[in-house]
Amino acid sequence: MTLSRKCVPFTPFDGDLARATVAIVSAGGVHLKEQEPFNIADELGDLTYRVVPADADTQDLMVTHHHYDHTDADSDINVVFPLDVLRDLAEEGFIRSVAKKHVGYMGYTMQLKAMYEGTAPQIANEIDRGSGADLVLLTGG
């Protein structure tokens, strides 16, 4: 089967959310304040990503992205990176738990082939290695 970059295959989660561990992958440019910001000066876009641990304080997260208005996310990072929301859902028993790590990247790029063949598989592998996630919540900016 040949996959097109124009279409992401939909894969529904048919498990029980109460038994699922959930990770976040966000194209909203989210990272820890102590991590290197994404390179917004590169006209082609930054293809790197940042790992955010499960125990990160959401007050220590920020957005570095210049291709969307992130005013609301600057006020409440949960708008694009709902880590506190997942914690609440886990506490309520709606999901089993929050994954051990999450990923933020800057979704804007003019380097589509490099994103599709390089960064995207790297992010998937990052989540697959040691996050414990059963499913991933994808968010944009």
Backbone as a ProteinNet text record, in pm:
[ID]
protein_1_A
[PRIMARY]
MTLSRKCVPFTPFDGDLARATVAIVSAGGVHLKEQEPFNIADELGDLTYRVVPADADTQDLMVTHHHYDHTDADSDINVVFPLDVLRDLAEEGFIRSVAKKHVGYMGYTMQLKAMYEGTAPQIANEIDRGSGADLVLLTGG
[TERTIARY]
83.8	0	88.7	56.2	128.2	48.7	113	46.9	73.4	-26.7	-14.1	10.1	92.9	112.7	-9.8	-102.3	-222	-328.5	-311.7	-414.3	-349.9	-396.1	-350.7	-451.9	-408	-503.9	-568.3	-698.9	-772.2	-765.7	-723.6	-717.1	-795.4	-919.7	-1001.1	-950.2	-965.5	-931.1	-1055.5	-1045.5	-1162.7	-1147.3	-1051.6	-1032.2	-1119.2	-1098.6	-1169.9	-1085	-1134	-1057.2	-1019.8	-1102.2	-1073	-952	-909	-790.9	-676.3	-688.5	-591.4	-499	-373.7	-275.4	-261	-267.6	-276.4	-153.8	-97.4	13	-36.8	30.4	0.5	113.9	77.4	171.5	110	180.8	126.6	214.8	150.5	218.6	214.9	176.7	159.3	284.6	402.1	526.8	547.7	492.2	501.3	632	692.9	814.5	831.1	917.1	951.2	1030.3	1009.8	1081.3	1232.5	1276.9	1421.1	1479.4	1393.5	1440.1	1466.1	1548.8	1576.6	1447.6	1418.7	1298.9	1310.2	1196.3	1198	1250.6	1313.8	1377	1273	1215.8	1114.3	1176.3	1308.1	1376.3	1397.8	1393.9	1414.4	1288.5	1298.5	1182.5	1125.6	1207	1159.9	1090.3	1107.2	1045.3	1144.5	1119.2	1203.6	1149.8	1232.3	1190.3	1221.2	1267.3	1300.1	1176	1189.4	1079.8	1136.9	1049.2	1088.8	1006.3	1072.5	1004.8	965.3	841.2	788.8	753.3	815	785.6	646.3	591.8	456.9	443.3	550.3	541.6	571	577.9	605.3	494.1	533.3	438.1	396.5	267.9	223.6	261.9	293	342	482.2	550.7	685.5	685.8	567.5	555.9	530.8	575.6	553.1	540.6	500.6	485.8	589.2	661.9	745.3	697.1	621.4	560.6	514.3	528	484.8	385	324.9	229.6	86.9	60.9	-76.1	-78.8	-195.2	-212.4	-223.3	-119.1	-118.6	-141.8	-212.7	-244.1	-317	-416.8	-491.4	-403.3	-318.8	-228.1	-125.1	-86.1	6.6	-57.9	-189.6	-262.8	-291.5	-321	-350.4	-300.1	-185.3	-120.3	-208.6	-305.7	-395	-479.8	-485.2	-558.1	-498	-365.9	-299	-224.4	-204.9	-129	-200.4	-311.2	-400.3	-349.8	-232.2	-172.1	-251.1	-290.2	-370.3	-505.7	-562.2	-690.4	-675.5	-567.9	-544.8	-527.2	-456.9	-438.9	-574.6	-660.8	-794.8	-874.2	-865.2	-936.7	-886.6	-756.4	-700.5	-749.2	-750.8	-797.2	-944.3	-1023.8	-1165.6	-1188.8	-1084.9	-1099.3	-1150.6	-1161.9	-1207.9	-1103	-973	-861.8	-781.4	-702.3	-622.4	-513	-436.5	-324.8	-272.9	-184.7	-115.6	17.7	53.9	178.6	299.6	409.3	531.6	601.4	570.1	628.4	536.9	555.1	475.1	570.6	518.7	604.9	539.7	622.5	582.4	674.1	617.9	697.5	628.5	699.6	642.9	591	461.6	401	426.3	461.7	487.9	619.4	614.7	736.4	709.1	810.3	806.4	881.9	933.4	1012.6	925.1	819.3	720.4	777.7	863.7	921.1	1006.6	1086.4	1169.2	1082.6	972	880.3	817	767.7	696.3	788.4	909.5	1000.3	1095.5	1114.6	1211.5	1149.7	1103.6	1055.3	933.9	835.6	713.9	744.3	823.6	858.4	941	1026.7	1104.2	1013.1	913.4	817.4	739.8	695.4	622.9	710.8	835.8	927.8	952.1	960.4	980.6	865.3	744.5	627.3	624.1	659.5	658.3	760.4	873.4	979.5	956.9	901	898.1	790.2	694.9	588.8	476.3	460.6	351.5	216.3	214.4	87.9	16.4	-114.2	-202.9	-260.8	-271.1	-322.5	-259.2	-266.7	-205.7	-312.8	-315.5	-400.6	-316.6	-356.7	-284.9	-350.1	-268.7	-324.3	-243.7	-311	-245.4	-236	-182.9	-173.1	-276.9
-117.1	0	123.8	219.8	345.7	451.5	515.3	621.1	755.1	836.7	971.4	1067.8	1168.3	1271.6	1360.3	1348.9	1430.8	1373.2	1249.7	1184	1104.7	1129.2	1051.7	940.7	816.1	707.2	715.7	714.2	719.6	582.9	581.6	457.9	477.7	432.8	454.6	372	427.7	356	280.5	150.3	71.1	6.7	55.1	2.8	74.5	42.5	102.1	216.9	338.9	454.4	444.1	381	365.7	275.5	206.4	119.2	170.3	292.5	345.4	450.1	445.4	547.2	638.4	769.8	866.3	958.2	976.8	1070.4	1184.9	1298.4	1414.4	1432.8	1455.2	1500.1	1626	1737.5	1865.7	1934.2	1981.1	2059.7	2208.5	2240.7	2379	2450.9	2387.7	2453.1	2457.2	2360	2356.4	2290.1	2350.1	2294.7	2349.3	2287.2	2339	2468.4	2561.6	2689.3	2669.3	2564.6	2537.7	2473	2424.6	2362.3	2469.2	2433.6	2525.2	2555.3	2682.4	2716.7	2665.9	2650.7	2614.1	2731.8	2700.5	2802.3	2864.7	2976.2	3042	3130.6	3148.2	3228.6	3150.7	3018.9	2935.4	2940	2997.7	3011	2876.8	2771.6	2638.8	2565.4	2613	2548.8	2462.9	2446.8	2368.9	2225.6	2129.2	1988.2	1914	1983.3	1916	1902.4	1826.4	1810.1	1810.9	1831.1	1834.3	1732.5	1658.3	1562.5	1635.3	1615.5	1673.5	1558.3	1552.7	1443.4	1456.6	1345.1	1341.6	1430.3	1445.7	1524	1672.3	1716.4	1857.9	1944.8	2054.8	2154.4	2236.9	2247.5	2318.8	2467.3	2519.9	2657.8	2670.6	2556.8	2554.8	2529.3	2526.2	2505.8	2638.8	2647.2	2767.2	2729.4	2826	2807.2	2892.9	2830.7	2904.5	2865.2	2954.3	2928.4	3063.4	3088.1	3216.6	3203.5	3086.6	3066.5	3048.1	3081.4	3088.1	3180.9	3229.5	3317.5	3230.8	3229.2	3145.4	3225.7	3337.5	3420.5	3339.7	3262.8	3181.9	3073.9	3012	2908.8	2970.1	3094.3	3162.4	3184.5	3202.2	3220.3	3087.4	2984.7	2851.1	2748.5	2691.3	2597.4	2476.6	2447.4	2333.7	2349	2470.7	2494	2409.9	2399	2321.3	2198.7	2193.4	2083.7	2046.4	1972.9	1952.1	1851.5	1877.3	1787.6	1787.8	1905.2	1910.9	1842.5	1856.5	1793	1640.4	1588.2	1443.5	1397.3	1475.8	1440.9	1434.2	1530.9	1530.1	1407.7	1374.6	1258	1129.3	1122.2	1003.9	997.1	1110.6	1114.8	1073	1110.4	1074.2	930	864	727.3	717.3	830	828.3	764.5	793.3	722.4	656.3	555.7	488.1	579	637	719.3	808.2	896.8	986.6	921.6	924.9	863	926	854.2	898.3	1012.3	1028.9	1140.2	1178.7	1303.7	1363.7	1436.3	1481.9	1546.6	1674.6	1778.5	1902.2	1928.6	1977.8	2018.4	2135.5	2202.6	2314.9	2262.3	2254.9	2191	2259.3	2386.2	2455.4	2406.3	2366.9	2335.6	2341.5	2381.9	2374.4	2249.4	2174.1	2054.2	1931.1	1917.5	1813	1672.1	1648.7	1515.3	1480.5	1575.2	1551.5	1529.5	1601.6	1581.8	1443.3	1408.8	1282.8	1162	1172.5	1057.3	1056.5	1169.7	1178.1	1208.7	1332.3	1376.9	1299.2	1278.6	1208.4	1067.8	986.6	855.3	865.2	966.6	985.1	1014	1097.9	1128.1	1002.6	928.2	803.3	707	695.1	607.4	657.5	788.8	846.7	808.7	820.5	784.6	634	557.3	410.9	361.4	432.2	392	452.6	377	416.2	511.3	545.9	635.8	557.5	431.1	348.9	383.5	465.5	511.7	402.8	399.1	314.3	393.8	524.7	612	748.7	823.9	956.5	1058.3	1164.9	1278.4	1377.6	1400.4	1492.7	1629.3	1733	1868.2	1955.4	2053.4	2149.9	2284.8	2379	2513	2603
0	0	0	-83.1	-89.9	-15.1	79.5	155.3	90	86.2	34.1	149	127.1	228.7	240.3	147.9	150.9	243.6	285.8	364.9	478.4	598.3	713	735.7	735.7	755.8	893.9	898.4	1023.8	1090.1	1212.8	1289.6	1418	1421.5	1540.9	1658.8	1776.9	1899.4	1942.9	1944.3	1981.3	2119.2	2195.7	2330.7	2431.7	2556.4	2668.2	2722.3	2711.9	2757.8	2905	2984	3125.8	3149.9	3045.8	3056	2967.7	2918.9	2822.9	2886.2	2843.6	2878.4	2757.5	2781.5	2672.5	2670	2550.6	2527.6	2440.8	2452.2	2368	2267.6	2142.4	2040.3	1981	1994	1952.3	1848.8	1742.5	1639.3	1672.9	1796.4	1837	1882	1869.8	1909.3	2059.7	2132.2	2278.3	2321.9	2423.5	2482.6	2623	2700.9	2832.7	2816.2	2905.8	2899.1	2903.6	2970.1	2981.4	2856.1	2765.4	2641.6	2535.1	2439	2328.8	2252.4	2229.1	2152.1	2008	1944.2	1803.5	1722.8	1612.1	1528.6	1435.3	1478.6	1396.2	1288	1292.7	1190.4	1061.1	1068.4	950	863.5	746.3	657.4	613.9	619	579.5	693.1	815.4	931.2	1007.3	1134.1	1224.2	1230.4	1197.5	1195.6	1324.9	1427	1552.1	1640	1746.6	1842.2	1983	2080.3	2220.3	2298.6	2385.6	2472.9	2601.4	2640.7	2764	2857.5	2974.4	3067.7	3129	3172.9	3229.5	3352.1	3427.7	3551.4	3530.8	3406.8	3379.6	3437.2	3497.8	3544.8	3423.6	3398	3278.8	3283.3	3401.6	3412	3352.2	3335.4	3278.8	3128.9	3067.2	2922.9	2853.7	2728.9	2649	2501.5	2421.7	2277.3	2206	2112.7	2018.6	1879.4	1818.8	1687.8	1635.5	1508.1	1454.8	1339.6	1325.9	1217	1265.5	1391.6	1440.8	1561.8	1593.8	1708.5	1833.5	1913.4	2033.4	2160.8	2147.8	2264.1	2371.3	2330.8	2428.3	2489.9	2409.3	2461.6	2556.3	2531.9	2622.3	2758.9	2759.5	2885.6	2953.6	2873.9	2926.4	2826.3	2854.8	2762.5	2730.6	2817.7	2795.7	2670.7	2615.7	2490.9	2378	2375.2	2269.7	2324.1	2454.3	2516.2	2646.8	2636.6	2751.3	2855.5	2907.2	3005.6	3136.5	3183.9	3306.8	3287.7	3169.4	3139	3145.2	3085.8	3092.8	3237.1	3315.5	3457.5	3527.8	3500.2	3559.3	3513.6	3384.8	3332.8	3396.1	3421.8	3488.9	3633.2	3700.6	3840.1	3850.2	3750.8	3747.7	3704.3	3651.4	3603.3	3461.4	3391.6	3252.4	3162.5	3191.6	3128.1	3239.6	3204.7	3307.3	3359.4	3265.3	3310.8	3198	3239.8	3148.3	3113.7	2986.5	2940.4	3009.5	3007.7	3074.5	3001.7	2873.4	2798	2683.3	2639.6	2534.1	2440.3	2326.8	2227.7	2176.8	2168.3	2103.5	1985.4	1877.9	1762	1695.8	1608.5	1535.9	1402.7	1389.9	1274.3	1141.3	1142.4	1016.7	956.8	830.3	756.8	607.2	534.3	388.4	342.7	438.4	410.9	433.8	355.2	378.3	369	271.4	257.7	379.8	427.4	545.2	668.8	679.7	792.7	784.8	668.2	647	663.5	609.3	611.7	731.5	795.1	904.1	1038.6	1055.4	1185.7	1233.8	1148.3	1191	1242.5	1170.6	1225.7	1354.5	1365.4	1487.9	1607	1584.3	1691	1729	1629.8	1658.5	1737.6	1698.8	1771.8	1913.4	1930	2063.6	2156.1	2106.4	2186.4	2211.3	2110.6	2123	2226	2238.6	2331.1	2468.9	2556.8	2696.3	2741.4	2657.2	2704.5	2770.1	2727.8	2780	2720.8	2616.2	2559.6	2481.2	2500.2	2419.9	2304.7	2324.7	2220.1	2233.7	2124	2119.6	2083.9	2161	2132.6	2052.8	1926.4	1839	1845.4	1864.7	1864.8	1769.1	1713.6	1626.1	1694.8	1624.1	1679.1	1619.5
[MASK]
+++++++++++++++++++++++++++++++++++++++++++++++++++++++++++++++++++++++++++++++++++++++++++++++++++++++++++++++++++++++++++++++++++++++++++++

